[in-house]
Amino acid sequence: MRFLRRSESSDQAGQTAVDTAAAEGADGAGAEGADGQSRPHATAGKGRATPKRRDAEGKRRGPAPPPPRTQREAAKLAKANRPSKEDRRARAAERRRRMDAGDDRVLLPRDRGKVRAHVRDIVDSRPHVIGLFLPLAALVLVAALIQNPIIQQYVTMFTFLMLAVMVGEGTFLGYQVLRKAREKFPEEDIRGLGTGWYAFSRATQPRRMRVPKPRVKRGDNP
């Protein structure tokens, strides 16, 4: 009977040794990888959720600065945030370039749209007597400064004659532009007075000073 008891005790001791070895083997497997090299033990979680990127960036930025309390502080803040002269000049030059190219995003409201672009092409396709309006105004100013009755009389007669020619040409140009625009864009609501005046004002400007710049040559048939 003692022999049997000793066998049971030895069996229990052997089972305990096997369990201990298994536990150590599990720890060893966690510490060693498949290639036999040691691996660090897994770290426990930090116990909180990872913050979102915008929340973390907001915390790094810090609180918003207080608003200005006086007019002097507001002017100082505006001056500090104002772009430099070089930046303003670069922006103005870029805007001017895009206006000359006819970009609708920077053009004035009166110049936007495919109808107005077609009107400009019709006006720019040939020279006009109306284009002498500014030189004629300069001539009248010079004659008024000379104080010579004979010269002023001739200049006045020539001015009235040129104005009559300009009115006649401007009226014909307005009808012509309106007809061509309505033929090309029948789905658009094109007003006669506004379109005619736009063509007239475009024709009175010298070709080099027109904005947007002419995109057709003289003699073309747009």
C-alpha positions in Angstrom: 0.0 0.0 0.0 2.9 2.4 0.8 4.3 1.6 -2.7 1.0 2.7 -4.3 0.9 5.9 -2.2 4.4 6.7 -3.3 3.5 6.2 -6.9 0.6 8.6 -6.6 2.8 11.2 -5.0 5.4 10.8 -7.7 2.7 11.0 -10.4 1.4 14.3 -8.9 5.0 15.6 -8.7 5.6 14.7 -12.3 2.4 16.3 -13.4 3.3 19.5 -11.5 6.7 19.5 -13.2 5.1 19.1 -16.6 2.7 22.0 -16.0 5.6 24.2 -14.8 7.6 23.3 -17.9 4.6 24.1 -20.1 4.2 27.5 -18.5 7.9 28.2 -18.9 7.7 27.1 -22.5 4.8 29.5 -23.1 6.8 32.3 -21.6 9.8 31.4 -23.7 7.7 31.3 -26.8 6.5 34.8 -26.0 10.1 35.9 -25.4 11.7 34.1 -28.4 10.5 34.2 -32.0 10.6 31.5 -34.7 14.2 32.4 -35.6 15.4 32.0 -32.0 16.0 35.6 -31.4 14.6 37.3 -28.3 11.5 39.5 -28.7 10.3 42.1 -26.2 7.3 41.3 -24.2 3.9 42.8 -25.3 3.2 46.0 -23.5 -0.1 46.7 -21.8 -2.6 49.1 -23.3 -2.5 52.8 -22.3 -6.1 52.7 -21.1 -7.5 55.5 -23.2 -8.6 56.1 -26.8 -6.2 57.6 -29.3 -7.2 61.3 -30.0 -8.2 62.4 -33.5 -5.7 64.3 -35.6 -7.6 67.5 -35.7 -8.1 67.4 -31.9 -4.4 66.9 -31.3 -3.5 69.7 -33.8 -6.1 72.0 -32.1 -4.4 71.4 -28.8 -1.0 72.1 -30.2 -2.1 75.4 -31.7 -3.3 76.7 -28.4 -6.2 79.0 -27.7 -7.2 81.7 -30.2 -5.8 85.1 -29.6 -8.2 87.7 -28.0 -9.8 90.1 -30.3 -8.5 93.7 -30.4 -10.1 96.0 -27.8 -9.2 99.4 -29.3 -9.0 100.8 -32.8 -5.2 101.1 -32.5 -4.9 97.4 -31.8 -7.2 96.6 -34.7 -5.1 98.7 -37.0 -1.9 97.2 -35.8 -3.3 93.7 -36.3 -4.5 94.5 -39.8 -1.1 96.0 -40.6 0.6 92.9 -39.4 -1.6 90.6 -41.5 -1.4 92.8 -44.6 0.5 91.2 -47.5 3.7 92.9 -48.6 4.1 95.2 -51.5 5.7 92.5 -53.6 2.8 90.2 -53.0 0.3 92.9 -53.9 2.1 93.8 -57.0 2.4 90.1 -58.1 -1.3 89.6 -57.5 -2.2 92.8 -59.4 0.0 91.7 -62.3 -1.5 88.3 -62.4 -5.0 89.7 -62.3 -4.2 92.1 -65.1 -2.8 89.3 -67.2 -5.9 87.2 -66.7 -8.1 90.2 -67.6 -6.2 90.8 -70.8 -6.6 87.1 -71.7 -10.4 87.4 -71.2 -10.8 85.1 -68.1 -14.4 85.4 -67.0 -13.4 84.8 -63.4 -11.7 88.1 -63.1 -13.5 90.2 -65.7 -16.0 92.9 -64.8 -19.6 91.8 -64.9 -20.2 93.9 -68.1 -17.5 91.9 -69.9 -18.4 88.4 -68.9 -20.1 85.8 -71.1 -19.7 84.4 -74.6 -22.1 87.0 -76.0 -19.9 89.9 -74.9 -16.8 88.1 -76.1 -18.4 87.7 -79.6 -19.3 91.4 -79.6 -15.7 92.3 -78.8 -14.5 90.2 -81.7 -16.9 91.9 -84.1 -15.7 95.4 -83.0 -12.0 94.4 -83.0 -12.2 92.9 -86.5 -12.0 96.3 -88.3 -11.1 100.0 -87.6 -13.7 102.6 -86.7 -14.0 106.3 -87.0 -15.3 106.3 -83.5 -11.8 105.4 -82.4 -10.8 109.0 -83.0 -13.1 110.2 -80.2 -10.3 110.7 -77.7 -7.9 112.5 -80.2 -10.8 114.7 -81.2 -11.5 115.6 -77.5 -7.8 116.5 -77.1 -7.9 118.7 -80.2 -10.9 120.6 -78.8 -9.0 121.2 -75.6 -5.9 122.5 -77.4 -8.1 124.8 -79.5 -9.7 126.2 -76.4 -6.2 127.0 -74.9 -5.0 128.8 -78.1 -7.5 131.6 -77.8 -7.6 132.2 -81.6 -11.1 132.8 -83.0 -10.3 131.6 -86.5 -8.7 128.3 -85.3 -11.5 127.8 -82.8 -14.1 128.3 -85.5 -12.6 125.7 -87.8 -12.0 123.2 -85.0 -15.7 123.6 -83.9 -16.9 122.9 -87.4 -14.6 119.9 -87.8 -15.7 118.6 -84.3 -19.4 118.8 -85.2 -18.8 117.0 -88.5 -16.8 114.3 -86.8 -19.4 113.8 -84.1 -22.2 113.4 -86.7 -20.1 110.8 -88.5 -19.4 109.0 -85.2 -23.1 108.9 -84.2 -24.0 107.5 -87.6 -21.3 104.9 -87.5 -22.1 104.0 -83.9 -25.8 103.4 -84.7 -24.9 101.2 -87.7 -22.4 99.3 -85.6 -24.9 98.7 -82.9 -27.5 97.2 -85.3 -24.8 95.1 -87.0 -23.5 93.7 -83.7 -26.9 93.0 -82.4 -28.0 91.1 -85.5 -24.8 88.9 -85.6 -25.0 88.2 -81.9 -28.6 87.1 -82.1 -27.9 84.9 -85.1 -25.0 83.2 -83.4 -26.7 82.8 -80.0 -30.5 82.5 -80.6 -31.0 80.9 -77.2 -29.6 83.9 -75.3 -31.7 86.9 -74.3 -29.7 89.7 -75.9 -30.9 93.3 -75.2 -30.4 95.8 -78.0 -29.6 98.9 -76.1 -27.1 97.4 -73.7 -25.3 95.4 -76.5 -25.2 98.4 -78.8 -23.8 100.7 -76.2 -21.2 98.1 -75.2 -20.0 97.8 -78.8 -20.0 101.6 -79.1 -17.9 102.1 -76.0 -15.5 99.4 -77.1 -15.0 101.0 -80.5 -14.2 104.4 -78.9 -11.2 103.0 -77.1 -7.8 102.8 -78.9 -7.0 99.2 -79.9 -4.0 99.0 -77.6 -5.9 100.2 -74.5 -8.8 97.8 -74.8 -9.4 95.3 -72.0 -9.6 92.4 -72.6 -7.1 92.5 -75.4 -8.3 91.9 -79.0 -8.0 88.2 -79.9 -8.8 88.7 -83.6 -6.9 90.5 -86.3 -8.3 93.3 -88.4 -9.9 91.9 -91.5 -11.1 88.7 -89.8 -14.7 87.6 -90.0 -15.8 86.4 -86.5 
